[in-house]
Amino acid sequence: MQYDKELDARGLNCPLPILRTKKTLNDMASGQVLMILATDPGSVRDFQAFSRQTGNELLSHTADDGDFQFLLRKK
């Protein structure tokens, strides 16, 4: 899937991936897609909650050997 911006949050633990995501989304236009890379196992739950609370759409998330990838569309 196409995305407009990439955020590398690998090696960061909660809440830093979410905080960096919020900061990055602030600089993006509505409808743009952000791809986030993370290694924190709790990030799956965190990004699901973040999406529900903020209205930004979690388009997909994948896990591959401890690496997580999220696609988030800004509301």
N, CA, C and O atoms as CSV, one atom per row, in Angstrom:
chain,resi,resn,atom,element,x,y,z
A,1,MET,N,N,0.844,-1.191,0.000
A,1,MET,CA,C,0.000,0.000,0.000
A,1,MET,C,C,0.883,1.247,0.000
A,1,MET,O,O,1.962,1.266,0.594
A,2,GLN,N,N,0.410,2.260,-0.664
A,2,GLN,CA,C,1.144,3.524,-0.733
A,2,GLN,C,C,1.018,4.280,0.594
A,2,GLN,O,O,-0.007,4.208,1.271
A,3,TYR,N,N,2.065,4.992,0.943
A,3,TYR,CA,C,2.011,5.856,2.127
A,3,TYR,C,C,2.748,7.149,1.810
A,3,TYR,O,O,3.583,7.208,0.908
A,4,ASP,N,N,2.415,8.184,2.579
A,4,ASP,CA,C,2.971,9.512,2.316
A,4,ASP,C,C,4.213,9.816,3.142
A,4,ASP,O,O,5.076,10.585,2.720
A,5,LYS,N,N,4.298,9.211,4.317
A,5,LYS,CA,C,5.414,9.494,5.214
A,5,LYS,C,C,5.726,8.240,6.021
A,5,LYS,O,O,4.841,7.425,6.279
A,6,GLU,N,N,6.987,8.090,6.417
A,6,GLU,CA,C,7.417,6.937,7.215
A,6,GLU,C,C,8.004,7.427,8.532
A,6,GLU,O,O,8.755,8.402,8.574
A,7,LEU,N,N,7.646,6.732,9.601
A,7,LEU,CA,C,8.184,7.022,10.928
A,7,LEU,C,C,8.861,5.769,11.459
A,7,LEU,O,O,8.221,4.726,11.591
A,8,ASP,N,N,10.147,5.862,11.762
A,8,ASP,CA,C,10.888,4.732,12.313
A,8,ASP,C,C,10.947,4.881,13.829
A,8,ASP,O,O,11.709,5.691,14.358
A,9,ALA,N,N,10.120,4.078,14.526
A,9,ALA,CA,C,10.071,4.115,15.986
A,9,ALA,C,C,10.651,2.827,16.572
A,9,ALA,O,O,10.359,2.468,17.712
A,10,ARG,N,N,11.474,2.139,15.780
A,10,ARG,CA,C,12.084,0.899,16.268
A,10,ARG,C,C,13.060,1.213,17.399
A,10,ARG,O,O,13.804,2.193,17.356
A,11,GLY,N,N,13.031,0.351,18.409
A,11,GLY,CA,C,13.908,0.535,19.563
A,11,GLY,C,C,13.315,1.418,20.639
A,11,GLY,O,O,13.898,1.558,21.714
A,12,LEU,N,N,12.166,2.016,20.371
A,12,LEU,CA,C,11.509,2.883,21.356
A,12,LEU,C,C,10.411,2.112,22.070
A,12,LEU,O,O,9.712,1.302,21.461
A,13,ASN,N,N,10.264,2.367,23.366
A,13,ASN,CA,C,9.218,1.725,24.151
A,13,ASN,C,C,8.106,2.707,24.448
A,13,ASN,O,O,8.281,3.922,24.354
A,14,CYS,N,N,6.955,2.157,24.810
A,14,CYS,CA,C,5.777,2.948,25.150
A,14,CYS,C,C,6.154,4.006,26.182
A,14,CYS,O,O,6.872,3.700,27.133
A,15,PRO,N,N,5.698,5.213,26.021
A,15,PRO,CA,C,4.740,5.741,25.051
A,15,PRO,C,C,5.392,6.436,23.854
A,15,PRO,O,O,4.697,7.089,23.075
A,16,LEU,N,N,6.696,6.310,23.693
A,16,LEU,CA,C,7.395,7.077,22.657
A,16,LEU,C,C,6.895,6.835,21.229
A,16,LEU,O,O,6.775,7.806,20.482
A,17,PRO,N,N,6.594,5.589,20.798
A,17,PRO,CA,C,6.077,5.441,19.428
A,17,PRO,C,C,4.778,6.227,19.199
A,17,PRO,O,O,4.592,6.817,18.134
A,18,ILE,N,N,3.896,6.237,20.176
A,18,ILE,CA,C,2.635,6.976,20.040
A,18,ILE,C,C,2.900,8.484,20.034
A,18,ILE,O,O,2.313,9.213,19.234
A,19,LEU,N,N,3.769,8.948,20.909
A,19,LEU,CA,C,4.069,10.383,20.967
A,19,LEU,C,C,4.707,10.862,19.663
A,19,LEU,O,O,4.367,11.936,19.167
A,20,ARG,N,N,5.615,10.085,19.113
A,20,ARG,CA,C,6.245,10.456,17.837
A,20,ARG,C,C,5.225,10.417,16.703
A,20,ARG,O,O,5.279,11.234,15.783
A,21,THR,N,N,4.297,9.465,16.771
A,21,THR,CA,C,3.242,9.376,15.759
A,21,THR,C,C,2.358,10.613,15.805
A,21,THR,O,O,2.040,11.192,14.766
A,22,LYS,N,N,1.957,11.021,17.012
A,22,LYS,CA,C,1.120,12.220,17.147
A,22,LYS,C,C,1.828,13.438,16.560
A,22,LYS,O,O,1.218,14.227,15.839
A,23,LYS,N,N,3.106,13.589,16.867
A,23,LYS,CA,C,3.878,14.730,16.372
A,23,LYS,C,C,3.974,14.698,14.838
A,23,LYS,O,O,3.836,15.732,14.186
A,24,THR,N,N,4.207,13.533,14.280
A,24,THR,CA,C,4.319,13.401,12.830
A,24,THR,C,C,2.979,13.681,12.150
A,24,THR,O,O,2.934,14.359,11.124
A,25,LEU,N,N,1.890,13.160,12.718
A,25,LEU,CA,C,0.564,13.382,12.134
A,25,LEU,C,C,0.189,14.860,12.132
A,25,LEU,O,O,-0.534,15.310,11.243
A,26,ASN,N,N,0.671,15.618,13.113
A,26,ASN,CA,C,0.378,17.057,13.168
A,26,ASN,C,C,0.901,17.792,11.940
A,26,ASN,O,O,0.354,18.827,11.559
A,27,ASP,N,N,1.953,17.270,11.319
A,27,ASP,CA,C,2.550,17.899,10.144
A,27,ASP,C,C,2.004,17.340,8.832
A,27,ASP,O,O,2.500,17.681,7.758
A,28,MET,N,N,0.976,16.476,8.917
A,28,MET,CA,C,0.428,15.847,7.721
A,28,MET,C,C,-0.980,16.370,7.441
A,28,MET,O,O,-1.667,16.854,8.341
A,29,ALA,N,N,-1.392,16.263,6.192
A,29,ALA,CA,C,-2.733,16.698,5.792
A,29,ALA,C,C,-3.740,15.568,6.015
A,29,ALA,O,O,-3.380,14.391,6.037
A,30,SER,N,N,-4.993,15.947,6.177
A,30,SER,CA,C,-6.065,14.976,6.339
A,30,SER,C,C,-6.093,14.034,5.139
A,30,SER,O,O,-6.001,14.470,3.991
A,31,GLY,N,N,-6.221,12.728,5.419
A,31,GLY,CA,C,-6.270,11.729,4.360
A,31,GLY,C,C,-4.929,11.125,4.000
A,31,GLY,O,O,-4.875,10.098,3.324
A,32,GLN,N,N,-3.846,11.746,4.439
A,32,GLN,CA,C,-2.530,11.181,4.152
A,32,GLN,C,C,-2.290,9.950,5.024
A,32,GLN,O,O,-2.884,9.806,6.093
A,33,VAL,N,N,-1.411,9.068,4.552
A,33,VAL,CA,C,-1.131,7.805,5.234
A,33,VAL,C,C,0.294,7.824,5.794
A,33,VAL,O,O,1.250,8.182,5.106
A,34,LEU,N,N,0.400,7.432,7.051
A,34,LEU,CA,C,1.682,7.341,7.746
A,34,LEU,C,C,2.013,5.873,7.977
A,34,LEU,O,O,1.176,5.118,8.472
A,35,MET,N,N,3.233,5.463,7.619
A,35,MET,CA,C,3.701,4.126,7.916
A,35,MET,C,C,4.633,4.211,9.113
A,35,MET,O,O,5.596,4.978,9.108
A,36,ILE,N,N,4.340,3.414,10.147
A,36,ILE,CA,C,5.135,3.417,11.369
A,36,ILE,C,C,5.808,2.057,11.517
A,36,ILE,O,O,5.165,1.017,11.379
A,37,LEU,N,N,7.102,2.077,11.798
A,37,LEU,CA,C,7.858,0.868,12.108
A,37,LEU,C,C,8.146,0.876,13.599
A,37,LEU,O,O,8.596,1.887,14.137
A,38,ALA,N,N,7.891,-0.245,14.276
A,38,ALA,CA,C,8.107,-0.319,15.721
A,38,ALA,C,C,8.590,-1.713,16.100
A,38,ALA,O,O,8.413,-2.676,15.353
A,39,THR,N,N,9.207,-1.799,17.284
A,39,THR,CA,C,9.647,-3.091,17.805
A,39,THR,C,C,9.026,-3.398,19.157
A,39,THR,O,O,9.188,-4.512,19.655
A,40,ASP,N,N,8.333,-2.471,19.758
A,40,ASP,CA,C,7.695,-2.667,21.059
A,40,ASP,C,C,6.478,-3.580,20.890
A,40,ASP,O,O,5.544,-3.227,20.169
A,41,PRO,N,N,6.474,-4.752,21.545
A,41,PRO,CA,C,5.340,-5.675,21.400
A,41,PRO,C,C,4.007,-5.062,21.842
A,41,PRO,O,O,2.953,-5.456,21.344
A,42,GLY,N,N,4.045,-4.116,22.757
A,42,GLY,CA,C,2.826,-3.455,23.210
A,42,GLY,C,C,2.281,-2.452,22.212
A,42,GLY,O,O,1.188,-1.918,22.401
A,43,SER,N,N,3.030,-2.190,21.153
A,43,SER,CA,C,2.599,-1.175,20.193
A,43,SER,C,C,1.342,-1.583,19.433
A,43,SER,O,O,0.587,-0.714,18.997
A,44,VAL,N,N,1.097,-2.878,19.264
A,44,VAL,CA,C,-0.111,-3.318,18.564
A,44,VAL,C,C,-1.339,-2.828,19.330
A,44,VAL,O,O,-2.231,-2.204,18.756
A,45,ARG,N,N,-1.373,-3.108,20.594
A,45,ARG,CA,C,-2.486,-2.666,21.445
A,45,ARG,C,C,-2.527,-1.130,21.520
A,45,ARG,O,O,-3.602,-0.531,21.473
A,46,ASP,N,N,-1.369,-0.511,21.635
A,46,ASP,CA,C,-1.299,0.945,21.742
A,46,ASP,C,C,-1.853,1.639,20.493
A,46,ASP,O,O,-2.603,2.609,20.604
A,47,PHE,N,N,-1.486,1.148,19.314
A,47,PHE,CA,C,-1.955,1.790,18.087
A,47,PHE,C,C,-3.438,1.530,17.834
A,47,PHE,O,O,-4.120,2.375,17.255
A,48,GLN,N,N,-3.943,0.380,18.258
A,48,GLN,CA,C,-5.385,0.131,18.148
A,48,GLN,C,C,-6.151,1.125,19.026
A,48,GLN,O,O,-7.149,1.700,18.591
A,49,ALA,N,N,-5.686,1.324,20.252
A,49,ALA,CA,C,-6.335,2.277,21.169
A,49,ALA,C,C,-6.180,3.705,20.648
A,49,ALA,O,O,-7.128,4.488,20.705
A,50,PHE,N,N,-5.008,4.048,20.147
A,50,PHE,CA,C,-4.757,5.384,19.607
A,50,PHE,C,C,-5.720,5.692,18.461
A,50,PHE,O,O,-6.263,6.793,18.371
A,51,SER,N,N,-5.921,4.717,17.598
A,51,SER,CA,C,-6.828,4.891,16.465
A,51,SER,C,C,-8.262,5.135,16.947
A,51,SER,O,O,-8.933,6.046,16.463
A,52,ARG,N,N,-8.723,4.333,17.887
A,52,ARG,CA,C,-10.079,4.510,18.422
A,52,ARG,C,C,-10.253,5.868,19.091
A,52,ARG,O,O,-11.281,6.524,18.918
A,53,GLN,N,N,-9.258,6.283,19.847
A,53,GLN,CA,C,-9.375,7.523,20.631
A,53,GLN,C,C,-9.247,8.777,19.783
A,53,GLN,O,O,-9.843,9.802,20.115
A,54,THR,N,N,-8.485,8.721,18.697
A,54,THR,CA,C,-8.219,9.928,17.915
A,54,THR,C,C,-9.033,10.020,16.626
A,54,THR,O,O,-9.151,11.097,16.043
A,55,GLY,N,N,-9.594,8.898,16.180
A,55,GLY,CA,C,-10.338,8.911,14.927
A,55,GLY,C,C,-9.467,8.711,13.700
A,55,GLY,O,O,-9.982,8.661,12.583
A,56,ASN,N,N,-8.154,8.594,13.887
A,56,ASN,CA,C,-7.267,8.262,12.771
A,56,ASN,C,C,-7.457,6.778,12.466
A,56,ASN,O,O,-7.517,5.953,13.377
A,57,GLU,N,N,-7.549,6.444,11.179
A,57,GLU,CA,C,-7.896,5.077,10.782
A,57,GLU,C,C,-6.660,4.183,10.707
A,57,GLU,O,O,-5.720,4.469,9.965
A,58,LEU,N,N,-6.672,3.098,11.484
A,58,LEU,CA,C,-5.607,2.101,11.404
A,58,LEU,C,C,-5.940,1.189,10.227
A,58,LEU,O,O,-6.821,0.334,10.322
A,59,LEU,N,N,-5.232,1.377,9.124
A,59,LEU,CA,C,-5.524,0.649,7.898
A,59,LEU,C,C,-5.042,-0.790,7.964
A,59,LEU,O,O,-5.713,-1.699,7.473
A,60,SER,N,N,-3.878,-0.998,8.572
A,60,SER,CA,C,-3.340,-2.352,8.687
A,60,SER,C,C,-2.208,-2.367,9.700
A,60,SER,O,O,-1.607,-1.342,10.022
A,61,HIS,N,N,-1.944,-3.569,10.189
A,61,HIS,CA,C,-0.730,-3.769,10.976
A,61,HIS,C,C,-0.241,-5.189,10.717
A,61,HIS,O,O,-1.023,-6.134,10.606
A,62,THR,N,N,1.074,-5.301,10.625
A,62,THR,CA,C,1.688,-6.597,10.385
A,62,THR,C,C,2.828,-6.785,11.380
A,62,THR,O,O,3.408,-5.820,11.877
A,63,ALA,N,N,3.130,-8.036,11.653
A,63,ALA,CA,C,4.235,-8.380,12.538
A,63,ALA,C,C,5.124,-9.375,11.818
A,63,ALA,O,O,4.641,-10.320,11.194
A,64,ASP,N,N,6.427,-9.156,11.908
A,64,ASP,CA,C,7.381,-10.050,11.270
A,64,ASP,C,C,8.616,-10.167,12.149
A,64,ASP,O,O,9.486,-9.297,12.136
A,65,ASP,N,N,8.682,-11.250,12.910
A,65,ASP,CA,C,9.858,-11.555,13.729
A,65,ASP,C,C,10.251,-10.393,14.646
A,65,ASP,O,O,11.418,-10.005,14.703
A,66,GLY,N,N,9.266,-9.843,15.361
A,66,GLY,CA,C,9.548,-8.775,16.316
A,66,GLY,C,C,9.500,-7.378,15.757
A,66,GLY,O,O,9.622,-6.406,16.503
A,67,ASP,N,N,9.324,-7.259,14.456
A,67,ASP,CA,C,9.158,-5.944,13.830
A,67,ASP,C,C,7.682,-5.760,13.491
A,67,ASP,O,O,7.043,-6.660,12.945
A,68,PHE,N,N,7.153,-4.592,13.817
A,68,PHE,CA,C,5.757,-4.293,13.572
A,68,PHE,C,C,5.664,-3.127,12.596
A,68,PHE,O,O,6.455,-2.185,12.646
A,69,GLN,N,N,4.679,-3.216,11.710
A,69,GLN,CA,C,4.444,-2.146,10.738
A,69,GLN,C,C,2.966,-1.762,10.804
A,69,GLN,O,O,2.084,-2.621,10.773
A,70,PHE,N,N,2.716,-0.463,10.894
A,70,PHE,CA,C,1.358,0.054,10.979
A,70,PHE,C,C,1.140,1.069,9.865
A,70,PHE,O,O,2.036,1.852,9.548
A,71,LEU,N,N,-0.039,1.055,9.277
A,71,LEU,CA,C,-0.439,2.086,8.325
A,71,LEU,C,C,-1.636,2.817,8.927
A,71,LEU,O,O,-2.658,2.213,9.252
A,72,LEU,N,N,-1.482,4.112,9.064
A,72,LEU,CA,C,-2.469,4.940,9.738
A,72,LEU,C,C,-2.853,6.099,8.826
A,72,LEU,O,O,-1.990,6.830,8.340
A,73,ARG,N,N,-4.170,6.266,8.595
A,73,ARG,CA,C,-4.647,7.378,7.768
A,73,ARG,C,C,-5.119,8.502,8.682
A,73,ARG,O,O,-5.953,8.293,9.562
A,74,LYS,N,N,-4.570,9.706,8.460
A,74,LYS,CA,C,-4.947,10.852,9.280
A,74,LYS,C,C,-6.392,11.251,9.004
A,74,LYS,O,O,-6.828,11.306,7.855
A,75,LYS,N,N,-7.117,11.524,10.067
A,75,LYS,CA,C,-8.528,11.916,9.901
A,75,LYS,C,C,-8.651,13.299,9.332
A,75,LYS,O,O,-9.763,13.787,9.129
